[in-house]
């Protein structure tokens, strides 16, 4: 499995859209891995998780062919993770697809409602298929088996995290979420993970409701190892960073790298070879 991190920031991006704070000014001045767009990943070349408003920039900057995406997993309907208006660009005359493939979008009730409200009749008839997902669903998407689990993120929406397996390797896309609900931990016990992606929005803050920070990430990693869900070979990655956390890339690495947690950055690539 090949994972490309398209974006690694929280809702506002970093530097944030309208912000003049010291943390944004430092990121702008230093640049490099401190420039973060809204979060999304691509697995191999056919599965994308989330559709942020920075998607067009991601296509250009990362040289990604979005026409090759067959499956789109949406964790929740917040605008930094889901900008469905973009999908109306997937039909004629805006797009000329060589093979005419339909894109299947998977998401919760609010995602489903938002799609129905935003997508045109032409898009729904010719280009996009919608599949509503409930917590604890397991379903096949082409070569992948996906399990949806409850997140701790928004009391007004059943946000989801996803276990994604290609039959040989298994990853956890674990954000946006604070400390996982107990029912989620119970279901995670059914899996052995090769790669785990955690929410680190809160940076140095110990807060673990709705988002996690460094302390929450390290506690969750420790719990997964204790439960036998992960081993010394499991790759742990922290992402979804906010300027409110204050720590730039190298400062985050100082905290997390000694604990064998990678700090994600835009254009980070991870290859997990077959077993």
QUILIN-V822360 format. One record per pair of residues at least 24 apart in sequence whose ideal C-beta (glycine too) atoms are under 8 Angstrom apart, sorted by the first residue. I is the first residue (numbers start at 1). J is the second residue. D is the distance in Angstrom with one decimal. If there is no record, write none. Layout:
i->I j->J d->D
i->I j->J d->D
This chain:
i->1 j->43 d->6.0
i->1 j->44 d->6.5
i->1 j->166 d->5.8
i->1 j->169 d->4.8
i->1 j->171 d->6.9
i->1 j->194 d->7.8
i->1 j->195 d->7.7
i->1 j->271 d->7.6
i->1 j->272 d->4.6
i->2 j->43 d->7.1
i->2 j->44 d->5.4
i->2 j->45 d->7.9
i->2 j->269 d->7.0
i->2 j->270 d->7.4
i->2 j->271 d->5.3
i->2 j->272 d->7.7
i->3 j->41 d->5.7
i->3 j->42 d->7.4
i->3 j->43 d->5.7
i->3 j->171 d->7.3
i->3 j->195 d->7.0
i->3 j->269 d->7.0
i->3 j->270 d->4.5
i->3 j->271 d->7.8
i->3 j->272 d->7.4
i->4 j->41 d->6.4
i->4 j->42 d->4.7
i->4 j->62 d->6.5
i->4 j->64 d->7.5
i->4 j->267 d->7.4
i->4 j->268 d->7.6
i->4 j->269 d->5.4
i->5 j->40 d->8.0
i->5 j->41 d->5.5
i->5 j->239 d->6.8
i->5 j->264 d->5.0
i->5 j->265 d->6.9
i->5 j->266 d->6.4
i->5 j->267 d->6.9
i->5 j->268 d->4.2
i->5 j->269 d->7.5
i->5 j->270 d->8.0
i->6 j->37 d->7.2
i->6 j->39 d->7.9
i->6 j->40 d->4.5
i->6 j->41 d->6.3
i->6 j->42 d->6.4
i->6 j->54 d->7.8
i->6 j->55 d->8.0
i->6 j->58 d->4.1
i->6 j->62 d->5.9
i->6 j->64 d->7.3
i->6 j->266 d->6.9
i->6 j->267 d->7.9
i->7 j->36 d->6.6
i->7 j->37 d->3.7
i->7 j->38 d->4.8
i->7 j->39 d->4.9
i->7 j->40 d->5.2
i->7 j->52 d->6.1
i->7 j->54 d->5.6
i->7 j->58 d->6.4
i->7 j->266 d->5.7
i->8 j->36 d->4.9
i->8 j->37 d->7.6
i->8 j->39 d->5.8
i->8 j->239 d->4.7
i->8 j->240 d->6.8
i->8 j->241 d->6.2
i->8 j->264 d->4.5
i->8 j->265 d->5.8
i->8 j->266 d->5.5
i->8 j->268 d->7.4
i->9 j->36 d->3.5
i->9 j->37 d->5.8
i->9 j->38 d->5.7
i->9 j->39 d->6.3
i->9 j->240 d->7.1
i->9 j->241 d->6.0
i->9 j->242 d->7.2
i->10 j->38 d->7.9
i->10 j->39 d->7.5
i->10 j->80 d->7.1
i->10 j->201 d->5.0
i->10 j->211 d->7.9
i->10 j->240 d->5.4
i->10 j->241 d->6.4
i->10 j->242 d->3.8
i->10 j->243 d->8.0
i->10 j->244 d->7.9
i->11 j->38 d->7.2
i->11 j->78 d->6.9
i->11 j->79 d->7.5
i->11 j->80 d->3.9
i->11 j->242 d->7.7
i->12 j->80 d->7.8
i->12 j->242 d->7.0
i->12 j->243 d->6.8
i->13 j->37 d->5.8
i->13 j->38 d->5.9
i->13 j->54 d->7.3
i->14 j->241 d->6.3
i->14 j->242 d->6.9
i->14 j->243 d->4.8
i->15 j->243 d->6.9
i->16 j->243 d->5.2
i->19 j->243 d->6.3
i->21 j->243 d->6.2
i->23 j->243 d->4.4
i->23 j->244 d->7.6
i->23 j->245 d->8.0
i->23 j->246 d->5.1
i->23 j->248 d->7.7
i->24 j->243 d->5.1
i->26 j->248 d->6.1
i->27 j->243 d->7.1
i->27 j->248 d->6.2
i->30 j->248 d->6.6
i->32 j->249 d->7.2
i->33 j->249 d->4.1
i->33 j->265 d->3.9
i->33 j->266 d->7.4
i->34 j->248 d->5.0
i->34 j->249 d->5.2
i->35 j->266 d->6.8
i->36 j->241 d->6.0
i->36 j->265 d->7.3
i->36 j->266 d->5.9
i->37 j->266 d->5.8
i->38 j->80 d->4.8
i->38 j->81 d->7.4
i->39 j->80 d->7.3
i->39 j->81 d->7.0
i->39 j->175 d->7.3
i->39 j->239 d->6.1
i->39 j->240 d->5.0
i->40 j->81 d->7.7
i->41 j->173 d->7.2
i->41 j->197 d->7.6
i->42 j->69 d->7.4
i->43 j->144 d->7.9
i->43 j->164 d->6.7
i->43 j->171 d->7.7
i->45 j->69 d->7.7
i->46 j->70 d->4.5
i->46 j->71 d->6.4
i->46 j->142 d->6.7
i->47 j->71 d->4.7
i->47 j->72 d->7.9
i->47 j->73 d->7.1
i->47 j->141 d->7.0
i->47 j->142 d->8.0
i->47 j->144 d->6.3
i->47 j->164 d->7.4
i->48 j->72 d->5.2
i->48 j->73 d->7.3
i->49 j->73 d->4.8
i->49 j->74 d->7.9
i->49 j->75 d->7.1
i->49 j->162 d->7.1
i->49 j->173 d->5.5
i->50 j->74 d->6.0
i->50 j->75 d->6.1
i->50 j->81 d->4.4
i->50 j->82 d->6.5
i->51 j->81 d->7.4
i->51 j->82 d->5.6
i->51 j->83 d->5.8
i->51 j->84 d->6.9
i->51 j->86 d->6.2
i->51 j->87 d->7.4
i->52 j->80 d->5.6
i->52 j->81 d->5.9
i->52 j->82 d->7.6
i->52 j->83 d->6.2
i->53 j->79 d->6.7
i->53 j->80 d->7.1
i->53 j->83 d->4.4
i->55 j->83 d->6.8
i->55 j->86 d->5.6
i->56 j->86 d->7.4
i->61 j->266 d->7.8
i->61 j->267 d->7.5
i->62 j->267 d->6.1
i->67 j->95 d->7.3
i->67 j->97 d->5.6
i->67 j->98 d->7.3
i->67 j->101 d->7.7
i->69 j->103 d->6.3
i->70 j->101 d->6.4
i->70 j->103 d->6.7
i->70 j->104 d->6.9
i->70 j->141 d->7.6
i->70 j->142 d->6.0
i->71 j->103 d->7.6
i->71 j->104 d->5.6
i->71 j->106 d->7.1
i->71 j->141 d->4.5
i->71 j->142 d->6.5
i->71 j->144 d->7.2
i->72 j->103 d->6.0
i->72 j->104 d->7.1
i->72 j->105 d->4.6
i->72 j->106 d->6.9
i->73 j->106 d->5.2
i->73 j->107 d->7.5
i->73 j->146 d->6.9
i->73 j->162 d->5.7
i->73 j->164 d->7.7
i->73 j->173 d->7.6
i->74 j->105 d->6.5
i->74 j->106 d->6.6
i->74 j->107 d->3.6
i->74 j->108 d->7.6
i->74 j->111 d->4.7
i->75 j->107 d->7.8
i->75 j->151 d->7.0
i->75 j->159 d->6.1
i->75 j->160 d->5.4
i->75 j->161 d->6.6
i->75 j->162 d->7.1
i->75 j->173 d->7.3
i->75 j->175 d->7.3
i->75 j->176 d->6.4
i->76 j->107 d->7.8
i->76 j->108 d->6.6
i->76 j->110 d->7.2
i->76 j->111 d->7.1
i->76 j->151 d->7.4
i->76 j->153 d->6.4
i->76 j->154 d->6.6
i->76 j->157 d->5.7
i->76 j->159 d->3.9
i->76 j->160 d->6.7
i->76 j->176 d->6.6
i->77 j->107 d->7.4
i->77 j->108 d->7.3
i->77 j->110 d->4.1
i->77 j->111 d->5.0
i->77 j->114 d->5.3
i->77 j->157 d->6.4
i->78 j->154 d->7.3
i->78 j->176 d->7.4
i->81 j->176 d->7.2
i->82 j->107 d->7.4
i->82 j->111 d->6.3
i->82 j->114 d->6.9
i->84 j->114 d->5.6
i->84 j->115 d->5.4
i->84 j->118 d->4.6
i->84 j->119 d->6.7
i->85 j->118 d->5.6
i->87 j->115 d->7.7
i->87 j->118 d->7.8
i->87 j->119 d->6.1
i->87 j->123 d->6.1
i->87 j->127 d->7.3
i->87 j->128 d->5.4
i->88 j->118 d->7.4
i->88 j->119 d->6.2
i->88 j->120 d->5.4
i->88 j->123 d->5.2
i->90 j->123 d->6.6
i->90 j->127 d->4.5
i->90 j->128 d->6.6
i->91 j->120 d->7.6
i->91 j->122 d->5.3
i->91 j->123 d->5.3
i->91 j->126 d->5.6
i->91 j->127 d->4.8
i->95 j->127 d->7.9
i->97 j->127 d->7.9
i->102 j->126 d->7.8
i->102 j->127 d->6.3
i->102 j->128 d->6.9
i->102 j->129 d->5.2
i->103 j->127 d->6.4
i->103 j->128 d->5.3
i->103 j->129 d->7.1
i->104 j->128 d->7.8
i->104 j->129 d->4.6
i->104 j->130 d->7.8
i->104 j->131 d->5.9
i->104 j->141 d->7.1
i->105 j->129 d->7.1
i->105 j->130 d->5.5
i->105 j->131 d->7.0
i->106 j->131 d->4.8
i->106 j->132 d->8.0
i->106 j->133 d->5.1
i->106 j->139 d->7.7
i->106 j->141 d->7.3
i->106 j->146 d->7.4
i->107 j->131 d->8.0
i->107 j->132 d->7.2
i->107 j->133 d->6.0
i->107 j->160 d->7.7
i->108 j->132 d->7.2
i->108 j->133 d->6.0
i->108 j->134 d->7.6
i->108 j->157 d->6.9
i->108 j->158 d->5.2
i->108 j->159 d->7.2
i->108 j->160 d->5.8
i->109 j->158 d->6.8
i->110 j->157 d->5.2
i->110 j->158 d->8.0
i->133 j->160 d->6.6
i->134 j->158 d->7.9
i->135 j->160 d->6.7
i->136 j->187 d->6.5
i->143 j->167 d->7.2
i->147 j->187 d->7.3
i->147 j->191 d->7.9
i->149 j->180 d->7.6
i->149 j->184 d->4.6
i->149 j->187 d->5.7
i->149 j->188 d->7.1
i->150 j->180 d->7.9
i->150 j->181 d->5.2
i->150 j->183 d->6.3
i->150 j->184 d->5.3
i->151 j->175 d->7.7
i->151 j->176 d->6.5
i->151 j->177 d->3.7
i->151 j->180 d->7.3
i->151 j->181 d->7.9
i->151 j->184 d->7.5
i->152 j->177 d->5.2
i->152 j->178 d->4.1
i->152 j->179 d->6.1
i->152 j->180 d->6.4
i->152 j->181 d->5.8
i->152 j->209 d->6.6
i->152 j->210 d->6.4
i->153 j->177 d->5.3
i->153 j->178 d->6.8
i->153 j->210 d->5.3
i->153 j->211 d->7.4
i->154 j->210 d->7.1
i->163 j->188 d->7.5
i->163 j->191 d->5.8
i->165 j->191 d->7.9
i->168 j->274 d->5.0
i->168 j->275 d->5.0
i->169 j->194 d->4.6
i->169 j->195 d->7.5
i->169 j->272 d->4.8
i->169 j->274 d->7.2
i->169 j->275 d->7.2
i->170 j->194 d->5.7
i->170 j->195 d->7.9
i->171 j->195 d->4.2
i->171 j->196 d->7.1
i->171 j->197 d->7.1
i->171 j->272 d->7.6
i->172 j->196 d->4.6
i->172 j->197 d->6.5
i->173 j->197 d->5.4
i->174 j->198 d->5.2
i->174 j->199 d->6.5
i->174 j->220 d->7.8
i->175 j->199 d->3.4
i->175 j->201 d->7.9
i->175 j->211 d->7.9
i->175 j->239 d->6.7
i->175 j->240 d->5.0
i->176 j->201 d->7.4
i->176 j->210 d->7.6
i->176 j->211 d->6.4
i->176 j->240 d->6.5
i->177 j->210 d->7.9
i->177 j->211 d->7.5
i->177 j->212 d->7.3
i->178 j->207 d->7.7
i->178 j->208 d->4.8
i->178 j->209 d->4.6
i->178 j->210 d->4.8
i->178 j->211 d->5.6
i->178 j->212 d->5.6
i->178 j->216 d->7.0
i->179 j->208 d->4.3
i->179 j->209 d->7.3
i->179 j->212 d->6.7
i->179 j->216 d->6.2
i->179 j->219 d->7.8
i->179 j->220 d->7.1
i->180 j->220 d->7.3
i->185 j->223 d->7.5
i->185 j->227 d->7.6
i->188 j->224 d->7.5
i->188 j->227 d->7.5
i->188 j->229 d->5.7
i->189 j->227 d->6.0
i->189 j->228 d->7.9
i->189 j->229 d->6.7
i->191 j->229 d->6.2
i->192 j->228 d->7.6
i->192 j->229 d->6.4
i->192 j->230 d->7.5
i->192 j->231 d->7.6
i->193 j->224 d->7.1
i->193 j->229 d->5.7
i->193 j->230 d->5.2
i->193 j->234 d->5.5
i->194 j->233 d->7.4
i->194 j->234 d->6.2
i->194 j->235 d->6.8
i->194 j->272 d->5.3
i->195 j->234 d->6.9
i->195 j->235 d->4.5
i->195 j->236 d->7.9
i->195 j->237 d->7.0
i->195 j->270 d->6.6
i->195 j->272 d->6.0
i->196 j->221 d->7.4
i->196 j->224 d->6.6
i->196 j->230 d->6.4
i->196 j->234 d->6.3
i->196 j->235 d->7.3
i->196 j->236 d->5.1
i->196 j->237 d->7.0
i->197 j->237 d->4.9
i->197 j->238 d->8.0
i->197 j->239 d->5.9
i->197 j->264 d->7.5
i->198 j->236 d->6.9
i->198 j->237 d->7.0
i->198 j->238 d->5.3
i->198 j->239 d->7.3
i->198 j->261 d->7.8
i->199 j->238 d->7.9
i->199 j->239 d->7.3
i->199 j->240 d->5.1
i->200 j->238 d->3.8
i->200 j->239 d->6.4
i->200 j->240 d->6.2
i->200 j->241 d->6.0
i->200 j->245 d->7.5
i->200 j->252 d->7.6
i->200 j->256 d->8.0
i->201 j->240 d->5.1
i->201 j->241 d->6.8
i->201 j->242 d->4.9
i->201 j->245 d->6.7
i->202 j->242 d->7.5
i->202 j->245 d->6.1
i->203 j->241 d->7.0
i->203 j->242 d->6.9
i->203 j->244 d->7.3
i->203 j->245 d->2.2
i->203 j->246 d->5.8
i->203 j->247 d->5.1
i->203 j->252 d->7.6
i->204 j->245 d->6.6
i->204 j->246 d->6.9
i->204 j->247 d->6.4
i->204 j->255 d->7.7
i->205 j->245 d->7.1
i->211 j->240 d->7.4
i->213 j->245 d->6.7
i->214 j->238 d->7.5
i->214 j->252 d->7.6
i->214 j->255 d->5.2
i->214 j->256 d->6.4
i->217 j->256 d->7.2
i->217 j->261 d->6.2
i->218 j->256 d->7.7
i->218 j->259 d->5.6
i->218 j->261 d->7.1
i->221 j->259 d->7.2
i->221 j->261 d->6.4
i->235 j->262 d->6.8
i->235 j->270 d->6.4
i->235 j->272 d->7.3
i->236 j->260 d->6.5
i->236 j->261 d->4.6
i->236 j->262 d->6.7
i->237 j->261 d->7.1
i->237 j->262 d->4.7
i->237 j->263 d->7.8
i->237 j->264 d->5.2
i->237 j->268 d->8.0
i->237 j->270 d->7.4
i->238 j->262 d->7.2
i->238 j->263 d->5.8
i->238 j->264 d->6.5
i->239 j->264 d->3.8
